[in-house]
Amino acid sequence: MTNRLAQAQSLYLRKHAENPIDWWMWCDEALEKAKQENKPIFLSIGYSSCHWCTVMEGEAFSDPAIAEYMNANFVPVKVDREERPDLDSIYMQALQLMTGQGGWPLNVFLSPDDRVPFYGGTYFPLEPKYGRPSFLQVLQAIRRFYDMETEKMDNIKGEILGRLQQGAIGQMNRSELTDDLLRLGLEYSTGILATKGMGPSFPMIPYANTALRAKRFAYSDAKYDAATTCQQRGLALALGGIYDHVGGGFHRYTVDHTWTVPHFEKMLYDNGQIVEYLADLMASGEPEQAFERAIDLTVVWLKREMTAPDGYFYAAQDADSFITPSDVEPEEGAFYVWSYRELQTHLTPEEINILSEYFTVTETGNFEGKNVLQRRTAEEMGGEAIENILAKLFSLRYGEAAIETFPPARNNQDAKTMNWAGRIPPVTDTKMIVAWNSLMISGLARAATVMQQPEYFTLAATAAQFILEHQWVEGRFHRLNYDGQARVLAQSEDYALFIKALLDLEQAGNRESGVGSRGGKEWLREAVRVQEEFDEFLWSVELGGYYNTDARSDLVVRERSFEDNATPSANGVAVTNLVRLFLLTEELEYLDRAEQTLQSFSQVMQQAPQACPTLFAALDWFRNATLIRTGAEQIAELSRQYLPTAVWRSELDLPNGAIGLVCQGLSCKEPARSIDQLQAQLHQSLVRSA
């Protein structure tokens, strides 16, 4: 028998529809029920491709004894963090305040009268293990605490709420937006990227993007070399087991420090950011064949498995998949790894020797007795011989040597019952998320220009057009789309990242840049329109910067997020957008808002530079913003270079004998009358804060 989550559009929520727990979605009715019955709210937040969320669903949330106690003593509420990142952000911060760490599933207990948390954790096991009590023991202890320790609970809630409110307001002291502050942020990002730990390895693209900016300053006394650091991160991504060398696309992270064994889910937001980063690395003078192959095969994967018929991109693919249709539970990584016996069965001894020469392949394997493919070196890619072997492995996985489209398994039932020619694939979450689509649009637009691939631009433009045509309901921008139905008001990351995507299309789609069949004016006009709505509904007049969401009665606090996570912070991206809009439109209001936003976060930038690399990238734009006004030939060349704080605008009416103007704000340098002079002026402008 199913619970009310069976009616949800979210794949993550529907995965819990057969739990005996009487789940509610986050809604006024559930919140009022908890208040009327004086029951604590058990709030559980996760997402469809989360491995430990899947484990807890199959264990604790499926246990009859736990369900019986939960239903009698709590109001259980399930939230998809991809639908409501505002709720996830608030309660993740609360969990970190309570325990010093976070993660998913995010499980917190809230007081029913005010929704303030008083206890929380992540994965709770069915039985006591890993040094943790069983989930039933936790539930019983929490209920006793709620009933018997009211004063202590109120003290905990008061402290948590005070910290959350203080974090939402921020610090009122302001720091100067100086060259020294910029250098502080650039060097922190480089250092964080360069530091080699012993734990998991994450892409950390917001830090990588900011570190790459430091490369052009070449600080003589810097502790870390930005060029080397950024190159190494690119190679770790393009060569490591985090990359699917057979099918394309990047997994979310690796569980080790050697970039070998991934946590196998593939997230659209990671892939969009990595494509853009690798393209920027190539533009900055690192023309690695590995980077080009990684981008190209990722786009092939995107078209084959992650693009809807309407042109938008799906959200994610699970880490786990079934080996046979009769399996009760899926197995992590099953779709992607190779046993040595399987390789011996399908490859010749010579082919195994070649594969072992270029990839880490052994009889014992590197992941639970099986092999995750990781390239040994970037020096030799193996050419046609290795590509033919990888094509054989592709056929074993997918059932065909070359396949342009591969239908998604939308749920476990699809995965078990559809007629797959090869292995059973992981489930794909087919919802459209504006922010994540925007990251991929930006990545494709940049790669289209750097690699001169018009097809990439077409993919990006088609997805952007879908958003423009389908994501406005009653005059408001919406975050999600489920099979043609827009849902959930857009949040700050949707606005900021989509505006960035439109501006990236404007720059890449300029006829003079060499890709695309349309000029950039339409994209710029749409970016201006979306920015107007962003300013109207989410701009903080009192504090500066942008709120995460509209004011809502169900939120404990209204946040203005500045920290980067797996995705860049909305306020950091918003500042960059404002500076770019100023350069392209010459409207000073954009520059004023950019400065106000940076000022509002300047104290945290000074005190916690490790938390906000995207704000430092925005500060770089603010201090080194450059407009290049030139013609077709020069734009085609400049667009393929790494010019991290520059935009270009086609200009027909240049002074006699001039080939371009390099402008800083509203003033321009003397007209450049040669390519060498234009390049010299441009590169001086990009480092004037050094």
Secondary structure, DSSP 8 states (H G I E B T S, - for coil): ---GGGG-S-HHHHTTTTSSS--EESSHHHHHHHHHHT--EEEEEE-TT-HHHHHHHHTGGG-HHHHHHHHHH-EEEEEETTT-HHHHHHHHHHHHHHHS---SSEEEEE-TTT--EEEEES---SSSBTTB--HHHHHHHHHHHHHH-HHHHHHHHHHHHHHHHHHHH---------HHHHHHHHHHHHHHHH---SS-B---HHHHHHHHHHTTT--TT-SS-HHHHHHHHHHHHHHSTTB-TTT--B-SEESSTTS-SEE--EEHHHHHHHHHHHHHHHHTT---HHHHHHHHHHHHHHHHHSB-TTS-B--EE-SEE-SSTT-SS-EETTTT-B-HHHHHHHS-HHHHHHHHHHB---SS-SBTTBB---BS-SS---HHHHHHHHHHHHHHHHSSS--S----B-SHHHHHHS--SSS---BEE--EEHHHHHHHHHHHHHHHHHHT-HHHHHHHHHHHHHHHHHSEETTEEEEEEETTEEEEE--HHHHHHHHHHHHHHHHHSSGGGTS-SS-SHHHHHHHHHHHHHHHHHHB-TTT-SB-SSS--TT-SS-------SSS--HHHHHHHHHHHHHHHH--HHHHHHHHHHHHHTHHHHHH-GGG-HHHHHHHHHHHH-EEEEE-HHHHHHHTTS--TTEEEEE-S---TT-SEEEEETTEE-S-B-SHHHHHHHHHHHHTTT-
